Amino acid sequence: MTATQAGPGPKQGAAAAPPPEAVVNTNVDDMEFASARRELAGWQGLAWRAAAAAFVLWHMWILLVDPVDPTVSRAVHVFLGAALGFAIFAPRASGSPGNRVPWYDWLLMIPCLLVPAHYILDADGIEMRSFMGPNWQDLAAGLVGMLIVLEFARRTAGLVMPLIAVVFIAYCFVGPWMPGILYHRGVEWQAAVVELFGNNGVLGTIVQVSASFIILFVTFAAFLQASRAGDYFNDLALALVGRARGGPAKVTVVSGILFGTISGSAVANVVASGAFTIPMMRRVGYDRNTAAAVEATSSTGGQITPPVMGAGAFIMAEVLGRPYTDIALAGLIPALLFYIANYIHCDLNARKSGIRGLTRDELPRWVDIARRAYMAAPLVLLIAVLLSGYSPFRAAAIGIAATIAIMVFTALAHRVSLGGQSLPAALVGAVAETLRAIEQALSGSAKEVMQLIAVCAAAGVVAGVIGLTGVGGRFATMLLDIAGTSSFLAMLFAMLVAIILGMGVPTTAAYAIAAAVVAPGLIRIGVEPLVAHMFIFYFAILSAITPPVALASFAAASMAGADMWKTSVVAVKLGLATFIVPYMFWLSPALLAQGELAFILQSFVTASCGVFLLACATEGWMLNGRLAVPLRLAAGVAGLLLMVPEGWTDLAGLGIGVALLLWQRRAFPAERLA
């Protein structure tokens, strides 16, 4: 999301004109990508944009019109994506990346084309040799392909992801010398290459999701941005809550709900919206650390928000073999609790700091919001089509078509309003303008999906090693042993593993790796598969704001000129409810919308009250005054009791909470002016 530009008049412009010192100049690519991105010029730039647009259109064609062999489509997806990636990602982050492709990257593109060519030209032979053993071409393609994937991931996502993959590859061969549960008999190198590169590894399920769901929804997000829907969602959030106490922080929370769900990267959300929201928060009185933390937390929450939930939920649906709508429905209540907690924290922080909202002159007018309500149609249509039972592919395609129609309508209305053009001439001009925007959206979506392709392919290596060595089963046995002592300790251990595996890794890969390692163990100890995967999903996502490697918090801190560690601590406080909610839906799946409707609604209402009391406990403030330490402890206990989906805990928590509210109302009868 960018600063609002779409609406006319000074009132909208006022909200988008922060003082220049409010945000430190930062390089977006440095925060989101490991290497600098080249801005190709001349014929190379034209060729790259054409190739990138063709790359995305090919995916849309095979997904919506004419499917091809899955292994071929995965190979083309990864390695043509890598060829495009090597053209725009420089080998190093330091120094100038230049605006032309150097000779060594041209050479690197040759094997990127040869590997998928091997799968296209010898598809039948490869399938036959899956029973007879590989030939030298299969082994060469596998070895070269894995090296390409590691370098591709290094350039786009940094050293963490390829290092994890290399450690797992090494484990294939050092297993006979490893102690305890890490021991295995070892793997022949030929078998390792075939398994780790084939349909159980790089070209496996994770890349299949990347080559289908992820690329289609990233394209949908790019079209939304091209249509200025992001600007509209910003304006809508401003109109809804901008005047409230601490309004700019609440705008950040609401905009995270509206648009954060589409992106597959918490850092991308921070970068896109932070330039707009952080200056607003700073201008009304939020300190740098809090402003950065609110942005980081709300952007991370977009990854767990239906209907799209970033991109990791598509992998979950594929692994569990369940309709995607089941996953989105299960994620609804926890996402709402996450944002309710964020909103309440912002309100309490504003109360105790005396922070005002924005003035009426700084807000967009409701008449302008209503006039542009059609901008929300693509997202509304997407949700409606998904809920109607159609495939996510069709939902995304209809959303893209609706976005294109909006782009034509907006361009036509703009030209007609200027006057001086006949309707046919204005229509021709609007179509030409839309075609240029479509080309930019297609090539832009290819650029944005590069990192996701790379990390999904590298995560496939990890999943392949786990299957090949059997370490997943031994890890499950260890969890079973821990659960024999305490089920809670087993879940706590699983949480720590998911967070650690997700640190420094983009959110999609964080879930994929954590699920491969932890999920089988949780299922072995009796956790329902959906609950187990959701539990892992949430903690893998929350690694983006969890120290010591909190990518989303660090990116937001860089933009705000804040302290990275203090920002991370505040972000964890803001997201505290989401660290607790997974334990609650482990105890009772009602918070995943599983069970009787009445009990689900009761669990949601009481959990919302619990989130409020937890926020009061962590902020040390309730209603109009401070909470003494004993009362903070009581609020925390009451909040936890209300979040547990049980009748007696709800009654106990409700009783304590009402007593606290009455005490605070009596102790602080007059509201402080914000």
DOFIVO-438168 format. One record per residue (C-alpha): residue in three letters; x, z, y. Coordinates in steps of 0.25 Angstrom, whole numbers, padded with zeros to 4 digits, always signed. Each point is the difference from the previous one (the first is absolute). Example, Ala and Ser with C-alpha at 12.3 -4.5 7.8 and 13.67 -1.06 7.14 Angstrom:
residues 2
ALA+0049+0031-0018
SER+0006-0002+0014
//
This chain:
residues 674
MET+0000+0000+0000
THR+0005-0003+0014
ALA-0004+0005+0013
THR-0014-0005+0004
GLN+0000-0013+0007
ALA-0013-0006-0004
GLY-0010+0006+0010
PRO-0001-0004+0014
GLY+0001+0009+0012
PRO+0009+0011+0005
LYS-0007+0011-0008
GLN+0006-0005-0013
GLY+0013-0004+0006
ALA+0002+0014+0005
ALA+0000+0006-0014
ALA+0011-0010-0004
ALA+0010+0003+0011
PRO+0008+0012-0004
PRO+0012+0004+0009
PRO+0012-0007-0005
GLU+0008+0013-0003
ALA-0011+0005-0010
VAL+0005-0008-0012
VAL+0015-0002-0003
ASN+0004-0015-0002
THR+0001-0002-0015
ASN+0002-0012-0009
VAL-0012-0002-0008
ASP+0008-0007-0011
ASP+0010+0011-0001
MET-0011+0010-0003
GLU-0008-0008-0010
PHE+0011-0009-0007
ALA+0014+0003-0005
SER+0007-0012+0006
ALA-0003-0008+0013
ARG-0009-0011+0000
ARG+0004-0014+0005
GLU-0009-0007+0010
LEU+0003-0014-0005
ALA+0001-0011+0010
GLY-0001-0015+0001
TRP-0003-0008-0013
GLN+0003+0012-0009
GLY-0011+0009+0007
LEU-0010-0012-0002
ALA+0004-0002-0014
TRP-0001+0015-0003
ARG-0014+0002+0006
ALA-0005-0012-0008
ALA+0006+0005-0013
ALA-0005+0014+0003
ALA-0014-0006+0003
ALA+0000-0008-0013
PHE+0005+0012-0008
VAL-0012+0008+0004
LEU-0010-0012-0001
TRP+0005-0002-0014
HIS-0003+0014-0004
MET-0014-0001+0006
TRP-0002-0013-0008
ILE+0004+0005-0014
LEU-0008+0013+0003
LEU-0013-0006+0005
VAL+0000-0014-0006
ASP+0010-0004-0011
PRO+0007+0011-0008
VAL+0014-0003-0006
ASP+0007+0007-0011
PRO+0002+0015+0004
THR+0015+0000-0003
VAL+0003-0013+0008
SER-0008+0005+0012
ARG+0008+0014+0000
ALA+0013-0008-0001
VAL-0004-0009+0012
HIS-0005+0012+0008
VAL+0013+0008-0002
PHE+0010-0010+0001
LEU-0006-0010+0011
GLY-0003+0013+0007
ALA+0015+0004-0001
ALA+0004-0014+0005
LEU-0008+0002+0012
GLY+0005+0014+0002
PHE+0015-0004-0001
ALA-0003-0010+0011
ILE-0005+0011+0010
PHE+0006+0013-0004
ALA+0015+0001+0003
PRO+0010+0007-0010
ARG+0002+0011+0010
ALA-0007+0008+0010
SER+0011+0001+0009
GLY+0004-0012+0009
SER-0008-0011+0005
PRO-0008-0007-0011
GLY+0000-0013+0007
ASN-0010-0011+0001
ARG+0005-0009-0012
VAL+0001+0001-0015
PRO+0015+0002-0003
TRP+0007-0009-0011
TYR+0001+0012-0010
ASP-0015+0003+0001
TRP-0003-0015-0003
LEU+0008+0002-0013
LEU-0007+0012-0003
MET-0013-0008+0001
ILE+0004-0009-0012
PRO-0002+0010-0011
CYS-0012+0005+0006
LEU-0006-0014-0002
LEU+0007-0002-0014
VAL-0007+0013-0006
PRO-0014-0004+0002
ALA+0003-0015-0004
HIS+0005+0006-0013
TYR-0014+0006-0002
ILE-0007-0012+0005
LEU+0007-0010-0009
ASP+0002+0008-0013
ALA-0013+0008+0000
ASP-0003-0003-0014
GLY+0014+0002-0005
ILE+0001+0014+0007
GLU-0013+0004-0007
MET+0005-0005-0014
ARG+0013+0007+0002
SER-0007+0013+0003
PHE-0002+0002-0015
MET+0014-0007-0004
GLY+0009+0006+0010
PRO+0006-0006+0014
ASN+0009-0011+0002
TRP+0012-0001+0010
GLN-0009-0005+0011
ASP-0010+0011-0002
LEU+0011+0010+0001
ALA+0007-0007+0012
ALA-0014+0000+0007
GLY-0002+0014-0002
LEU+0014+0005+0004
VAL+0000-0009+0013
GLY-0015+0004+0003
MET+0003+0015-0001
LEU+0012-0001+0010
ILE-0009-0008+0009
VAL-0011+0010+0000
LEU+0010+0011+0003
GLU+0006-0007+0012
PHE-0014-0004+0005
ALA-0004+0015-0001
ARG+0013+0004+0007
ARG-0002-0009+0012
THR-0015+0003+0002
ALA-0002+0015-0005
GLY+0014+0006+0001
LEU+0010+0006-0011
VAL-0010+0010-0006
MET-0009-0010-0008
PRO+0012-0008-0006
LEU+0008+0013-0003
ILE-0012+0005-0007
ALA-0001-0013-0008
VAL+0015+0000-0003
VAL+0000+0015-0005
PHE-0012-0004-0009
ILE+0008-0012-0005
ALA+0012+0008-0003
TYR-0008+0010-0008
CYS-0004-0011-0010
PHE+0015+0000-0004
VAL+0005+0015+0002
GLY-0012+0006-0007
PRO+0008+0003-0013
TRP+0008+0010+0008
MET-0011+0006+0008
PRO-0004+0015-0003
GLY-0014+0005-0004
ILE-0012-0008+0003
LEU+0008-0011+0007
TYR+0007-0004-0013
HIS-0004-0013-0007
ARG+0007-0009-0010
GLY+0005-0011+0010
VAL-0005-0014+0003
GLU+0007-0013-0003
TRP+0003-0008+0013
GLN-0007-0012-0005
ALA-0013+0008-0003
ALA+0002+0007+0013
VAL+0000-0013+0008
VAL-0012-0006-0007
GLU-0008+0013+0002
LEU+0004+0004+0014
PHE-0002-0014+0005
GLY-0012-0005-0008
ASN-0015+0004+0000
ASN+0003+0015-0002
GLY+0010+0000+0012
VAL+0002-0008+0012
LEU-0011-0010-0004
GLY-0009+0011-0005
THR-0013+0006+0005
ILE+0005+0006+0014
VAL+0005-0014+0004
GLN-0013-0006-0005
VAL-0008+0009+0010
SER+0010-0004+0011
ALA-0002-0015-0003
SER-0016+0002+0000
PHE-0006+0012+0007
ILE+0011+0004+0010
ILE+0004-0014+0005
LEU-0015-0003+0002
PHE-0003+0012+0008
VAL+0013+0000+0008
THR-0005-0014+0004
PHE-0014+0005+0004
ALA+0007+0011+0008
ALA+0009-0011+0007
PHE-0013-0008+0003
LEU-0006+0013+0006
GLN+0011+0002+0009
ALA+0000-0015+0004
SER-0015+0002+0004
ARG+0004+0012+0009
ALA-0009+0009-0009
GLY+0011+0010+0001
ASP-0002+0001+0015
TYR-0015+0001-0002
PHE+0002+0012-0010
ASN+0009+0006+0010
ASP-0010-0001+0011
LEU-0011+0005-0009
ALA+0008+0012-0003
LEU+0002+0002+0015
ALA-0014-0001+0003
LEU-0004+0010-0011
VAL+0009+0011+0002
GLY+0009-0003+0012
ARG-0007+0010+0010
ALA+0000+0011-0010
ARG+0010+0012+0001
GLY+0013-0006-0004
GLY-0006-0013-0001
PRO+0012-0009-0002
ALA+0004+0007-0012
LYS-0014-0001-0006
VAL+0000-0015+0004
THR+0013-0001-0009
VAL-0008+0007-0011
VAL-0012-0009+0001
SER+0008-0013+0001
GLY+0008+0004-0012
ILE-0014+0001-0008
LEU-0004-0014+0006
PHE+0012-0008-0002
GLY+0011+0008-0008
THR-0007-0003-0014
ILE+0004-0015+0001
SER+0015+0001+0001
GLY+0009+0003-0012
SER+0010+0008+0008
ALA-0001+0013+0007
VAL+0012-0004+0009
ALA-0007-0013+0003
ASN-0012+0008+0005
VAL+0009+0009+0008
VAL+0007-0011+0007
ALA-0012-0009+0003
SER-0009+0011+0006
GLY+0011+0010+0005
ALA+0004-0008+0012
PHE-0015+0002+0005
THR-0004+0014-0005
ILE+0013+0008+0002
PRO+0001-0003+0016
MET-0015+0004+0001
MET+0002+0013-0007
ARG+0013+0003+0008
ARG-0007-0003+0013
VAL-0011+0010-0002
GLY+0010+0011-0004
TYR+0003-0001-0015
ASP+0015+0003-0002
ARG+0008-0010-0007
ASN+0001+0006-0013
THR-0015+0002-0001
ALA-0003-0014+0005
ALA+0009-0006-0010
ALA-0005+0008-0012
VAL-0015-0003+0003
GLU+0004-0015+0000
ALA+0008+0001-0013
THR-0011+0008-0007
SER-0012-0008+0004
SER+0008-0013-0004
THR+0004+0006-0013
GLY-0015+0003-0003
GLY-0003-0014+0001
GLN+0006-0002-0013
ILE-0010+0009-0007
THR-0012-0005+0008
PRO-0010-0010-0007
PRO-0004-0011-0001
VAL+0014-0005-0001
MET+0009+0012-0001
GLY+0013-0007+0004
ALA+0003-0007-0013
GLY+0004+0010-0010
ALA-0014+0002-0005
PHE-0001-0014-0005
ILE+0012+0003-0009
MET-0009+0013-0004
ALA-0012-0009-0003
GLU+0009-0009-0009
VAL+0007+0011-0008
LEU-0013+0007-0002
GLY-0008-0012-0003
ARG-0011+0004+0009
PRO-0008-0007+0011
TYR+0007+0001+0013
THR-0013+0006+0006
ASP+0001+0012-0009
ILE+0014+0003+0006
ALA-0005-0002+0014
LEU-0012+0009-0002
ALA+0009+0011-0006
GLY+0009-0001+0012
LEU-0011+0002+0010
ILE-0002+0015+0001
PRO+0015+0003+0000
ALA+0002-0010+0011
LEU-0011+0006+0008
LEU+0005+0014-0002
PHE+0014-0005+0004
TYR-0005-0005+0013
ILE-0010+0011+0003
ALA+0013+0009-0001
ASN+0007-0009+0009
TYR-0011+0000+0010
ILE-0002+0015+0000
HIS+0015+0003+0002
CYS+0000-0009+0012
ASP-0011+0007+0006
LEU+0005+0014-0003
ASN+0014-0004+0006
ALA-0007-0006+0012
ARG-0008+0013+0002
LYS+0012+0009+0000
SER+0008-0009+0008
GLY-0011-0003+0010
ILE+0002-0015-0002
ARG-0011-0009+0006
GLY-0006-0013-0004
LEU+0001-0013+0007
THR-0008-0003+0012
ARG-0012-0009+0001
ASP+0008-0011+0008
GLU+0011+0000-0011
LEU-0010-0003-0011
PRO-0006-0014-0004
ARG-0015-0001+0003
TRP-0010+0001-0011
VAL-0007-0013+0005
ASP+0013-0007-0003
ILE+0001+0006-0013
ALA-0014-0004-0004
ARG+0003-0014+0005
ARG+0011-0001-0010
ALA-0006+0007-0012
TYR+0001-0013-0008
MET+0015+0003-0001
ALA-0003+0010-0010
ALA-0007-0010-0009
PRO+0011-0003-0009
LEU+0003+0014-0004
VAL-0015+0003-0002
LEU-0002-0012-0008
LEU+0012+0004-0009
ILE-0006+0013-0003
ALA-0014-0006-0002
VAL+0006-0010-0010
LEU+0008+0010-0008
LEU-0012+0009-0001
SER-0008-0011-0005
GLY+0008-0001-0012
TYR+0008-0013+0003
SER+0015-0001-0002
PRO+0010+0005+0010
PHE+0005-0015+0000
ARG-0014-0005+0005
ALA-0001+0012+0010
ALA+0013-0003+0006
ALA-0003-0015+0001
ILE-0013+0002+0006
GLY+0006+0010+0010
ILE+0011-0011+0004
ALA-0011-0010+0001
ALA-0008+0009+0010
THR+0013+0003+0008
ILE+0002-0015+0001
ALA-0014-0002+0005
ILE+0002+0011+0010
MET+0013-0006+0005
VAL-0007-0013+0003
PHE-0012+0007+0007
THR+0009+0008+0008
ALA+0008-0012+0005
LEU-0012-0008+0002
ALA-0007+0011+0008
HIS+0013+0001+0009
ARG+0001-0014+0003
VAL-0015-0002+0003
SER+0001+0013+0009
LEU+0011-0007+0008
GLY-0009-0012+0003
GLY+0005-0014+0003
GLN-0001-0004-0015
SER-0011-0007-0007
LEU-0005+0007-0013
PRO+0006-0011-0009
ALA+0013+0001+0007
ALA+0000+0015+0000
LEU-0003+0000-0015
VAL+0012-0010-0003
GLY+0009+0009+0008
ALA-0005+0013-0007
VAL+0002-0006-0014
ALA+0014-0005+0004
GLU+0003+0014+0005
THR-0005+0007-0012
LEU+0008-0009-0009
ARG+0013+0004+0007
ALA-0005+0015-0002
ILE-0002-0003-0015
GLU+0014-0006-0001
GLN+0006+0013+0007
ALA-0009+0009-0009
LEU+0004-0007-0013
SER+0015+0000+0003
GLY-0001+0014+0006
SER-0006+0006-0013
ALA+0011-0007-0008
LYS+0010+0008+0009
GLU-0007+0013-0001
VAL-0002-0001-0016
MET+0015-0002-0002
GLN+0003+0014-0001
LEU-0012+0003-0009
ILE+0005-0011-0010
ALA+0014+0005+0000
VAL-0004+0015-0003
CYS-0011-0004-0010
ALA+0011-0008-0008
ALA+0010+0011+0001
ALA-0011+0010-0005
GLY-0003-0009-0012
VAL+0015+0002-0004
VAL-0003+0015+0000
ALA-0013-0001-0008
GLY+0008-0009-0010
VAL+0011+0010-0002
ILE-0011+0011-0002
GLY-0007-0008-0011
LEU+0013-0005-0007
THR+0007+0013-0001
GLY-0012+0009-0003
VAL+0004+0010+0011
GLY-0015+0000+0005
GLY-0004+0006-0013
ARG+0011+0011+0000
PHE-0004+0003+0015
ALA-0014+0002-0005
THR+0004+0009-0011
MET+0008+0009+0010
LEU-0013+0000+0009
LEU-0008+0005-0012
ASP+0010+0011-0003
ILE-0001+0004+0015
ALA-0015+0000-0001
GLY+0001+0009-0012
THR+0005+0011+0009
SER-0009-0004+0012
SER-0008-0013+0003
PHE+0002+0003+0015
LEU+0015+0000-0001
ALA-0001-0013-0008
MET-0008-0006+0012
LEU+0010+0006+0010
PHE+0011-0007-0007
ALA-0007-0013-0001
MET-0002+0001+0016
LEU+0014+0003+0002
VAL+0005-0012-0008
ALA-0010-0010+0006
ILE+0004+0005+0014
ILE+0015-0002-0003
LEU-0001-0013-0007
GLY-0008-0005+0013
MET+0010+0004+0010
GLY+0006-0011+0007
VAL-0008-0010-0007
PRO-0012-0008+0005
THR-0013+0005-0004
THR-0004-0010-0010
ALA+0013+0001-0008
ALA-0001+0015+0002
TYR-0013+0001-0008
ALA+0004-0011-0010
ILE+0013+0008-0004
ALA-0006+0014+0000
ALA-0012-0005-0008
ALA+0009-0006-0010
VAL+0008+0013-0002
VAL-0010+0011+0002
ALA-0014-0006-0004
PRO+0002+0000-0015
GLY+0004+0015+0000
LEU-0012+0004+0008
ILE-0009-0008-0009
ARG+0007+0007-0012
ILE-0004+0014+0005
GLY-0014-0004+0001
VAL-0002-0005+0015
GLU-0010-0011+0001
PRO+0007-0013+0002
LEU-0007-0003+0014
VAL+0003+0014+0005
ALA+0015-0001-0005
HIS+0002-0013+0007
MET-0007+0005+0013
PHE+0009+0013+0000
ILE+0012-0008-0001
PHE-0004-0011+0010
TYR-0003+0011+0011
PHE+0013+0007-0002
ALA+0008-0013-0001
ILE-0007-0005+0013
LEU+0003+0014+0007
SER+0015-0002-0002
ALA-0001-0008+0012
ILE-0001+0012+0009
THR+0007+0010-0009
PRO+0014+0005+0003
PRO+0011-0003-0002
VAL-0002-0015-0001
ALA-0013-0002+0008
LEU+0000-0015+0004
ALA-0013+0000+0008
SER+0003+0013+0007
PHE+0014-0005+0003
ALA-0005-0013+0006
ALA-0010+0007+0009
ALA+0010+0010+0004
SER+0009-0012+0004
MET-0011-0006+0008
ALA-0003+0013+0007
GLY+0014+0004+0003
ALA-0003+0013-0009
ASP+0008+0008-0009
MET-0002-0006-0014
TRP+0000+0013-0008
LYS-0010+0007+0010
THR-0009-0012-0001
SER+0001+0001-0015
VAL-0004+0014+0000
VAL-0012-0002+0009
ALA-0004-0012-0008
VAL+0000+0008-0013
LYS-0009+0011+0007
LEU-0010-0011+0005
GLY+0000-0005-0014
LEU-0001+0013-0007
ALA-0014-0002-0005
THR+0004-0013-0008
PHE+0011+0008-0007
ILE-0011+0010-0005
VAL-0011-0010-0003
PRO+0006-0006-0012
TYR+0000+0014-0007
MET-0014+0001+0004
PHE-0005-0013-0007
TRP+0009+0004-0012
LEU-0008+0013-0001
SER-0013-0008+0002
PRO-0001-0015+0001
ALA-0012+0002+0010
LEU+0009-0003+0011
LEU+0003-0014-0006
ALA-0015-0003+0000
GLN-0001+0003-0015
GLY-0013+0007-0005
GLU-0013+0004+0006
LEU-0003-0005+0014
ALA-0005+0014+0005
PHE+0012+0007-0005
ILE+0009-0011+0006
LEU-0007+0002+0014
GLN+0001+0015-0001
SER+0015-0001-0004
PHE+0003-0010+0012
VAL-0008+0009+0010
THR+0007+0013-0005
ALA+0014-0007-0001
SER-0002-0005+0015
CYS-0003+0015+0004
GLY+0013+0004-0008
VAL+0008-0011+0007
PHE-0005+0006+0014
LEU+0004+0014-0004
LEU+0014-0005-0005
ALA+0003-0007+0013
CYS-0004+0013+0007
ALA+0010+0008-0008
THR+0011-0010+0002
GLU-0002-0002+0015
GLY-0003+0015+0002
TRP-0012-0003+0008
MET-0015+0001-0002
LEU-0011-0004+0010
ASN+0005+0005+0014
GLY+0012+0009-0004
ARG+0012+0003-0008
LEU-0002+0006-0014
ALA+0009+0012-0004
VAL+0009-0001-0012
PRO-0010+0008-0009
LEU-0011-0009+0004
ARG+0008-0012-0002
LEU+0003+0004-0014
ALA-0015+0003-0002
ALA-0004-0014+0005
GLY+0010-0006-0009
VAL-0006+0007-0012
ALA-0014-0004+0004
GLY+0004-0014+0002
LEU+0006-0001-0014
LEU-0012+0007-0006
LEU-0009-0010+0006
MET+0008-0012-0004
VAL-0001+0004-0015
PRO-0013-0007-0005
GLU-0006+0012-0006
GLY-0013+0008+0004
TRP+0006+0014+0000
THR+0013-0004+0008
ASP-0009-0008+0010
LEU-0009+0013+0003
ALA+0013+0009+0001
GLY+0007-0010+0009
LEU-0013-0002+0009
GLY-0002+0015+0001
ILE+0015+0002+0005
GLY-0001-0012+0009
VAL-0013+0004+0007
ALA+0005+0014+0002
LEU+0013-0006+0007
LEU-0009-0009+0009
LEU-0008+0011+0004
TRP+0012+0009+0003
GLN+0007-0011+0008
ARG-0013-0003+0008
ARG-0001+0015+0004
ALA+0015+0001+0003
PHE+0001-0013+0008
PRO-0014-0002+0006
ALA+0004-0010+0012
GLU+0006-0013-0004
ARG+0013-0004+0006
LEU-0001-0013+0009
ALA+0007-0011-0006
//
